[in-house]
Amino acid sequence: MMKSLKERSEDMKQLLKDLKKMIKQGWHKAKGIGKKKEEEIHLGYRRTMF
């Protein structure tokens, strides 16, 4: 069965939240500040698209 558009956008939001959590935990440990800033910019850009 197809999900409604609203349900699908909720799923997307949840996915993004989980992704952000993973990125935060992973990147902050593994990468330097420059890389972290890059990620924040990417996330900000993505957020404006949704």
PDB file of N, H, CA, C and O in Angstrom:
ATOM      1  N   MET A   1       0.829  -1.212   0.000  1.00  0.00           N
ATOM      2  CA  MET A   1       0.000   0.000   0.000  1.00  0.00           C
ATOM      3  C   MET A   1       0.861   1.259   0.000  1.00  0.00           C
ATOM      4  O   MET A   1       1.917   1.302   0.631  1.00  0.00           O
ATOM      5  N   MET A   2       0.404   2.266  -0.704  1.00  0.00           N
ATOM      6  H   MET A   2      -0.453   2.231  -1.217  1.00  0.00           H
ATOM      7  CA  MET A   2       1.147   3.522  -0.743  1.00  0.00           C
ATOM      8  C   MET A   2       0.875   4.332   0.510  1.00  0.00           C
ATOM      9  O   MET A   2      -0.252   4.391   1.001  1.00  0.00           O
ATOM     10  N   LYS A   3       1.913   4.948   1.009  1.00  0.00           N
ATOM     11  H   LYS A   3       2.829   4.901   0.610  1.00  0.00           H
ATOM     12  CA  LYS A   3       1.735   5.846   2.147  1.00  0.00           C
ATOM     13  C   LYS A   3       1.272   7.197   1.636  1.00  0.00           C
ATOM     14  O   LYS A   3       1.589   7.600   0.517  1.00  0.00           O
ATOM     15  N   SER A   4       0.526   7.882   2.466  1.00  0.00           N
ATOM     16  H   SER A   4       0.268   7.555   3.375  1.00  0.00           H
ATOM     17  CA  SER A   4       0.130   9.233   2.089  1.00  0.00           C
ATOM     18  C   SER A   4       1.358  10.134   2.120  1.00  0.00           C
ATOM     19  O   SER A   4       2.378   9.800   2.723  1.00  0.00           O
ATOM     20  N   LEU A   5       1.242  11.274   1.465  1.00  0.00           N
ATOM     21  H   LEU A   5       0.414  11.545   0.975  1.00  0.00           H
ATOM     22  CA  LEU A   5       2.354  12.218   1.400  1.00  0.00           C
ATOM     23  C   LEU A   5       2.771  12.662   2.793  1.00  0.00           C
ATOM     24  O   LEU A   5       3.958  12.809   3.083  1.00  0.00           O
ATOM     25  N   LYS A   6       1.783  12.872   3.648  1.00  0.00           N
ATOM     26  H   LYS A   6       0.818  12.752   3.413  1.00  0.00           H
ATOM     27  CA  LYS A   6       2.081  13.327   5.008  1.00  0.00           C
ATOM     28  C   LYS A   6       2.888  12.278   5.770  1.00  0.00           C
ATOM     29  O   LYS A   6       3.886  12.596   6.417  1.00  0.00           O
ATOM     30  N   GLU A   7       2.444  11.032   5.685  1.00  0.00           N
ATOM     31  H   GLU A   7       1.634  10.774   5.160  1.00  0.00           H
ATOM     32  CA  GLU A   7       3.163   9.943   6.358  1.00  0.00           C
ATOM     33  C   GLU A   7       4.595   9.846   5.846  1.00  0.00           C
ATOM     34  O   GLU A   7       5.536   9.647   6.614  1.00  0.00           O
ATOM     35  N   ARG A   8       4.737   9.991   4.535  1.00  0.00           N
ATOM     36  H   ARG A   8       3.972  10.152   3.911  1.00  0.00           H
ATOM     37  CA  ARG A   8       6.054   9.871   3.938  1.00  0.00           C
ATOM     38  C   ARG A   8       6.978  10.987   4.421  1.00  0.00           C
ATOM     39  O   ARG A   8       8.153  10.743   4.695  1.00  0.00           O
ATOM     40  N   SER A   9       6.454  12.208   4.528  1.00  0.00           N
ATOM     41  H   SER A   9       5.500  12.406   4.305  1.00  0.00           H
ATOM     42  CA  SER A   9       7.297  13.311   4.975  1.00  0.00           C
ATOM     43  C   SER A   9       7.670  13.142   6.443  1.00  0.00           C
ATOM     44  O   SER A   9       8.753  13.552   6.861  1.00  0.00           O
ATOM     45  N   GLU A  10       6.775  12.536   7.229  1.00  0.00           N
ATOM     46  H   GLU A  10       5.896  12.203   6.890  1.00  0.00           H
ATOM     47  CA  GLU A  10       7.111  12.237   8.626  1.00  0.00           C
ATOM     48  C   GLU A  10       8.258  11.232   8.686  1.00  0.00           C
ATOM     49  O   GLU A  10       9.189  11.384   9.477  1.00  0.00           O
ATOM     50  N   ASP A  11       8.182  10.206   7.840  1.00  0.00           N
ATOM     51  H   ASP A  11       7.426  10.083   7.197  1.00  0.00           H
ATOM     52  CA  ASP A  11       9.258   9.210   7.769  1.00  0.00           C
ATOM     53  C   ASP A  11      10.583   9.876   7.415  1.00  0.00           C
ATOM     54  O   ASP A  11      11.619   9.580   8.011  1.00  0.00           O
ATOM     55  N   MET A  12      10.534  10.782   6.435  1.00  0.00           N
ATOM     56  H   MET A  12       9.693  11.023   5.951  1.00  0.00           H
ATOM     57  CA  MET A  12      11.740  11.484   6.014  1.00  0.00           C
ATOM     58  C   MET A  12      12.327  12.298   7.162  1.00  0.00           C
ATOM     59  O   MET A  12      13.537  12.293   7.384  1.00  0.00           O
ATOM     60  N   LYS A  13      11.455  12.998   7.891  1.00  0.00           N
ATOM     61  H   LYS A  13      10.472  13.002   7.711  1.00  0.00           H
ATOM     62  CA  LYS A  13      11.922  13.797   9.027  1.00  0.00           C
ATOM     63  C   LYS A  13      12.610  12.916  10.056  1.00  0.00           C
ATOM     64  O   LYS A  13      13.663  13.273  10.586  1.00  0.00           O
ATOM     65  N   GLN A  14      12.014  11.764  10.338  1.00  0.00           N
ATOM     66  H   GLN A  14      11.159  11.474   9.908  1.00  0.00           H
ATOM     67  CA  GLN A  14      12.585  10.845  11.318  1.00  0.00           C
ATOM     68  C   GLN A  14      13.946  10.339  10.836  1.00  0.00           C
ATOM     69  O   GLN A  14      14.903  10.274  11.607  1.00  0.00           O
ATOM     70  N   LEU A  15      14.019   9.984   9.555  1.00  0.00           N
ATOM     71  H   LEU A  15      13.242  10.038   8.928  1.00  0.00           H
ATOM     72  CA  LEU A  15      15.280   9.532   8.978  1.00  0.00           C
ATOM     73  C   LEU A  15      16.360  10.590   9.110  1.00  0.00           C
ATOM     74  O   LEU A  15      17.492  10.293   9.491  1.00  0.00           O
ATOM     75  N   LEU A  16      15.999  11.831   8.791  1.00  0.00           N
ATOM     76  H   LEU A  16      15.079  12.072   8.482  1.00  0.00           H
ATOM     77  CA  LEU A  16      16.961  12.926   8.884  1.00  0.00           C
ATOM     78  C   LEU A  16      17.441  13.109  10.311  1.00  0.00           C
ATOM     79  O   LEU A  16      18.627  13.332  10.550  1.00  0.00           O
ATOM     80  N   LYS A  17      16.508  13.013  11.268  1.00  0.00           N
ATOM     81  H   LYS A  17      15.544  12.832  11.073  1.00  0.00           H
ATOM     82  CA  LYS A  17      16.883  13.145  12.680  1.00  0.00           C
ATOM     83  C   LYS A  17      17.910  12.090  13.053  1.00  0.00           C
ATOM     84  O   LYS A  17      18.933  12.391  13.667  1.00  0.00           O
ATOM     85  N   ASP A  18      17.623  10.834  12.668  1.00  0.00           N
ATOM     86  H   ASP A  18      16.792  10.589  12.169  1.00  0.00           H
ATOM     87  CA  ASP A  18      18.535   9.734  12.981  1.00  0.00           C
ATOM     88  C   ASP A  18      19.895   9.957  12.326  1.00  0.00           C
ATOM     89  O   ASP A  18      20.940   9.734  12.938  1.00  0.00           O
ATOM     90  N   LEU A  19      19.862  10.401  11.067  1.00  0.00           N
ATOM     91  H   LEU A  19      19.014  10.582  10.570  1.00  0.00           H
ATOM     92  CA  LEU A  19      21.100  10.670  10.343  1.00  0.00           C
ATOM     93  C   LEU A  19      21.925  11.734  11.043  1.00  0.00           C
ATOM     94  O   LEU A  19      23.134  11.589  11.221  1.00  0.00           O
ATOM     95  N   LYS A  20      21.248  12.813  11.438  1.00  0.00           N
ATOM     96  H   LYS A  20      20.266  12.932  11.293  1.00  0.00           H
ATOM     97  CA  LYS A  20      21.949  13.909  12.111  1.00  0.00           C
ATOM     98  C   LYS A  20      22.606  13.426  13.389  1.00  0.00           C
ATOM     99  O   LYS A  20      23.740  13.794  13.693  1.00  0.00           O
ATOM    100  N   LYS A  21      21.883  12.597  14.138  1.00  0.00           N
ATOM    101  H   LYS A  21      20.961  12.298  13.891  1.00  0.00           H
ATOM    102  CA  LYS A  21      22.436  12.052  15.383  1.00  0.00           C
ATOM    103  C   LYS A  21      23.708  11.260  15.089  1.00  0.00           C
ATOM    104  O   LYS A  21      24.733  11.437  15.748  1.00  0.00           O
ATOM    105  N   MET A  22      23.623  10.383  14.084  1.00  0.00           N
ATOM    106  H   MET A  22      22.791  10.240  13.548  1.00  0.00           H
ATOM    107  CA  MET A  22      24.765   9.559  13.717  1.00  0.00           C
ATOM    108  C   MET A  22      25.941  10.419  13.271  1.00  0.00           C
ATOM    109  O   MET A  22      27.085  10.184  13.661  1.00  0.00           O
ATOM    110  N   ILE A  23      25.640  11.419  12.447  1.00  0.00           N
ATOM    111  H   ILE A  23      24.711  11.610  12.130  1.00  0.00           H
ATOM    112  CA  ILE A  23      26.695  12.306  11.948  1.00  0.00           C
ATOM    113  C   ILE A  23      27.349  13.042  13.108  1.00  0.00           C
ATOM    114  O   ILE A  23      28.574  13.135  13.188  1.00  0.00           O
ATOM    115  N   LYS A  24      26.524  13.561  14.001  1.00  0.00           N
ATOM    116  H   LYS A  24      25.529  13.486  13.937  1.00  0.00           H
ATOM    117  CA  LYS A  24      27.057  14.288  15.158  1.00  0.00           C
ATOM    118  C   LYS A  24      27.989  13.400  15.960  1.00  0.00           C
ATOM    119  O   LYS A  24      29.127  13.777  16.240  1.00  0.00           O
ATOM    120  N   GLN A  25      27.511  12.222  16.331  1.00  0.00           N
ATOM    121  H   GLN A  25      26.587  11.915  16.104  1.00  0.00           H
ATOM    122  CA  GLN A  25      28.302  11.320  17.166  1.00  0.00           C
ATOM    123  C   GLN A  25      29.578  10.900  16.445  1.00  0.00           C
ATOM    124  O   GLN A  25      30.665  10.919  17.024  1.00  0.00           O
ATOM    125  N   GLY A  26      29.437  10.524  15.182  1.00  0.00           N
ATOM    126  H   GLY A  26      28.555  10.509  14.712  1.00  0.00           H
ATOM    127  CA  GLY A  26      30.576  10.025  14.429  1.00  0.00           C
ATOM    128  C   GLY A  26      31.587  11.104  14.069  1.00  0.00           C
ATOM    129  O   GLY A  26      32.773  10.984  14.375  1.00  0.00           O
ATOM    130  N   TRP A  27      31.104  12.162  13.415  1.00  0.00           N
ATOM    131  H   TRP A  27      30.140  12.259  13.167  1.00  0.00           H
ATOM    132  CA  TRP A  27      32.007  13.192  12.909  1.00  0.00           C
ATOM    133  C   TRP A  27      32.753  13.900  14.026  1.00  0.00           C
ATOM    134  O   TRP A  27      33.958  14.127  13.917  1.00  0.00           O
ATOM    135  N   HIS A  28      32.056  14.252  15.096  1.00  0.00           N
ATOM    136  H   HIS A  28      31.077  14.068  15.184  1.00  0.00           H
ATOM    137  CA  HIS A  28      32.691  15.040  16.142  1.00  0.00           C
ATOM    138  C   HIS A  28      33.873  14.296  16.732  1.00  0.00           C
ATOM    139  O   HIS A  28      34.882  14.902  17.092  1.00  0.00           O
ATOM    140  N   LYS A  29      33.747  12.983  16.828  1.00  0.00           N
ATOM    141  H   LYS A  29      32.928  12.491  16.534  1.00  0.00           H
ATOM    142  CA  LYS A  29      34.855  12.185  17.347  1.00  0.00           C
ATOM    143  C   LYS A  29      35.948  12.024  16.293  1.00  0.00           C
ATOM    144  O   LYS A  29      37.133  12.188  16.582  1.00  0.00           O
ATOM    145  N   ALA A  30      35.541  11.705  15.084  1.00  0.00           N
ATOM    146  H   ALA A  30      34.578  11.572  14.849  1.00  0.00           H
ATOM    147  CA  ALA A  30      36.506  11.257  14.080  1.00  0.00           C
ATOM    148  C   ALA A  30      37.206  12.395  13.341  1.00  0.00           C
ATOM    149  O   ALA A  30      38.362  12.256  12.943  1.00  0.00           O
ATOM    150  N   LYS A  31      36.515  13.515  13.156  1.00  0.00           N
ATOM    151  H   LYS A  31      35.575  13.627  13.479  1.00  0.00           H
ATOM    152  CA  LYS A  31      37.038  14.553  12.269  1.00  0.00           C
ATOM    153  C   LYS A  31      37.395  15.830  13.029  1.00  0.00           C
ATOM    154  O   LYS A  31      36.974  16.035  14.167  1.00  0.00           O
ATOM    155  N   GLY A  32      38.175  16.674  12.373  1.00  0.00           N
ATOM    156  H   GLY A  32      38.516  16.507  11.448  1.00  0.00           H
ATOM    157  CA  GLY A  32      38.544  17.963  12.947  1.00  0.00           C
ATOM    158  C   GLY A  32      37.429  18.981  12.812  1.00  0.00           C
ATOM    159  O   GLY A  32      36.363  18.695  12.268  1.00  0.00           O
ATOM    160  N   ILE A  33      37.694  20.171  13.317  1.00  0.00           N
ATOM    161  H   ILE A  33      38.560  20.404  13.759  1.00  0.00           H
ATOM    162  CA  ILE A  33      36.677  21.221  13.341  1.00  0.00           C
ATOM    163  C   ILE A  33      36.277  21.630  11.925  1.00  0.00           C
ATOM    164  O   ILE A  33      35.103  21.903  11.672  1.00  0.00           O
ATOM    165  N   GLY A  34      37.222  21.676  11.012  1.00  0.00           N
ATOM    166  H   GLY A  34      38.176  21.455  11.218  1.00  0.00           H
ATOM    167  CA  GLY A  34      36.923  22.064   9.633  1.00  0.00           C
ATOM    168  C   GLY A  34      35.887  21.143   9.009  1.00  0.00           C
ATOM    169  O   GLY A  34      34.948  21.593   8.353  1.00  0.00           O
ATOM    170  N   LYS A  35      36.074  19.844   9.226  1.00  0.00           N
ATOM    171  H   LYS A  35      36.837  19.478   9.759  1.00  0.00           H
ATOM    172  CA  LYS A  35      35.142  18.863   8.681  1.00  0.00           C
ATOM    173  C   LYS A  35      33.774  19.026   9.329  1.00  0.00           C
ATOM    174  O   LYS A  35      32.743  18.918   8.666  1.00  0.00           O
ATOM    175  N   LYS A  36      33.778  19.287  10.634  1.00  0.00           N
ATOM    176  H   LYS A  36      34.616  19.375  11.173  1.00  0.00           H
ATOM    177  CA  LYS A  36      32.532  19.466  11.371  1.00  0.00           C
ATOM    178  C   LYS A  36      31.748  20.642  10.789  1.00  0.00           C
ATOM    179  O   LYS A  36      30.538  20.545  10.587  1.00  0.00           O
ATOM    180  N   LYS A  37      32.428  21.736  10.525  1.00  0.00           N
ATOM    181  H   LYS A  37      33.411  21.815  10.690  1.00  0.00           H
ATOM    182  CA  LYS A  37      31.772  22.909   9.946  1.00  0.00           C
ATOM    183  C   LYS A  37      31.173  22.557   8.589  1.00  0.00           C
ATOM    184  O   LYS A  37      30.054  22.963   8.273  1.00  0.00           O
ATOM    185  N   GLU A  38      31.913  21.811   7.801  1.00  0.00           N
ATOM    186  H   GLU A  38      32.822  21.482   8.058  1.00  0.00           H
ATOM    187  CA  GLU A  38      31.422  21.383   6.495  1.00  0.00           C
ATOM    188  C   GLU A  38      30.099  20.640   6.632  1.00  0.00           C
ATOM    189  O   GLU A  38      29.155  20.891   5.884  1.00  0.00           O
ATOM    190  N   GLU A  39      30.039  19.719   7.598  1.00  0.00           N
ATOM    191  H   GLU A  39      30.806  19.515   8.206  1.00  0.00           H
ATOM    192  CA  GLU A  39      28.829  18.934   7.824  1.00  0.00           C
ATOM    193  C   GLU A  39      27.664  19.832   8.217  1.00  0.00           C
ATOM    194  O   GLU A  39      26.545  19.657   7.733  1.00  0.00           O
ATOM    195  N   GLU A  40      27.931  20.800   9.102  1.00  0.00           N
ATOM    196  H   GLU A  40      28.840  20.942   9.496  1.00  0.00           H
ATOM    197  CA  GLU A  40      26.871  21.706   9.550  1.00  0.00           C
ATOM    198  C   GLU A  40      26.294  22.474   8.374  1.00  0.00           C
ATOM    199  O   GLU A  40      25.083  22.678   8.287  1.00  0.00           O
ATOM    200  N   ILE A  41      27.172  22.900   7.465  1.00  0.00           N
ATOM    201  H   ILE A  41      28.156  22.735   7.536  1.00  0.00           H
ATOM    202  CA  ILE A  41      26.716  23.630   6.283  1.00  0.00           C
ATOM    203  C   ILE A  41      25.839  22.724   5.425  1.00  0.00           C
ATOM    204  O   ILE A  41      24.783  23.145   4.952  1.00  0.00           O
ATOM    205  N   HIS A  42      26.275  21.481   5.224  1.00  0.00           N
ATOM    206  H   HIS A  42      27.133  21.140   5.608  1.00  0.00           H
ATOM    207  CA  HIS A  42      25.493  20.522   4.437  1.00  0.00           C
ATOM    208  C   HIS A  42      24.126  20.297   5.068  1.00  0.00           C
ATOM    209  O   HIS A  42      23.112  20.283   4.370  1.00  0.00           O
ATOM    210  N   LEU A  43      24.093  20.121   6.385  1.00  0.00           N
ATOM    211  H   LEU A  43      24.917  20.132   6.953  1.00  0.00           H
ATOM    212  CA  LEU A  43      22.829  19.876   7.079  1.00  0.00           C
ATOM    213  C   LEU A  43      21.922  21.085   6.968  1.00  0.00           C
ATOM    214  O   LEU A  43      20.718  20.945   6.758  1.00  0.00           O
ATOM    215  N   GLY A  44      22.490  22.266   7.108  1.00  0.00           N
ATOM    216  H   GLY A  44      23.469  22.380   7.279  1.00  0.00           H
ATOM    217  CA  GLY A  44      21.707  23.489   6.987  1.00  0.00           C
ATOM    218  C   GLY A  44      21.102  23.608   5.602  1.00  0.00           C
ATOM    219  O   GLY A  44      19.946  24.006   5.456  1.00  0.00           O
ATOM    220  N   TYR A  45      21.877  23.266   4.590  1.00  0.00           N
ATOM    221  H   TYR A  45      22.815  22.942   4.709  1.00  0.00           H
ATOM    222  CA  TYR A  45      21.421  23.330   3.211  1.00  0.00           C
ATOM    223  C   TYR A  45      20.286  22.349   2.986  1.00  0.00           C
ATOM    224  O   TYR A  45      19.279  22.684   2.361  1.00  0.00           O
ATOM    225  N   ARG A  46      20.452  21.134   3.500  1.00  0.00           N
ATOM    226  H   ARG A  46      21.270  20.863   4.008  1.00  0.00           H
ATOM    227  CA  ARG A  46      19.415  20.117   3.345  1.00  0.00           C
ATOM    228  C   ARG A  46      18.134  20.536   4.045  1.00  0.00           C
ATOM    229  O   ARG A  46      17.033  20.332   3.534  1.00  0.00           O
ATOM    230  N   ARG A  47      18.298  21.126   5.226  1.00  0.00           N
ATOM    231  H   ARG A  47      19.193  21.292   5.641  1.00  0.00           H
ATOM    232  CA  ARG A  47      17.134  21.514   6.017  1.00  0.00           C
ATOM    233  C   ARG A  47      16.274  22.522   5.250  1.00  0.00           C
ATOM    234  O   ARG A  47      15.047  22.488   5.340  1.00  0.00           O
ATOM    235  N   THR A  48      16.918  23.422   4.494  1.00  0.00           N
ATOM    236  H   THR A  48      17.915  23.450   4.420  1.00  0.00           H
ATOM    237  CA  THR A  48      16.152  24.421   3.756  1.00  0.00           C
ATOM    238  C   THR A  48      15.367  23.780   2.620  1.00  0.00           C
ATOM    239  O   THR A  48      14.360  24.331   2.175  1.00  0.00           O
ATOM    240  N   MET A  49      15.818  22.621   2.146  1.00  0.00           N
ATOM    241  H   MET A  49      16.636  22.174   2.508  1.00  0.00           H
ATOM    242  CA  MET A  49      15.130  21.957   1.041  1.00  0.00           C
ATOM    243  C   MET A  49      13.865  21.233   1.495  1.00  0.00           C
ATOM    244  O   MET A  49      12.977  20.971   0.684  1.00  0.00           O
ATOM    245  N   PHE A  50      13.776  20.907   2.788  1.00  0.00           N
ATOM    246  H   PHE A  50      14.498  21.119   3.447  1.00  0.00           H
ATOM    247  CA  PHE A  50      12.625  20.147   3.268  1.00  0.00           C
ATOM    248  C   PHE A  50      11.525  21.031   3.796  1.00  0.00           C
ATOM    249  O   PHE A  50      10.489  20.532   4.236  1.00  0.00           O
TER     250      PHE A  50
END
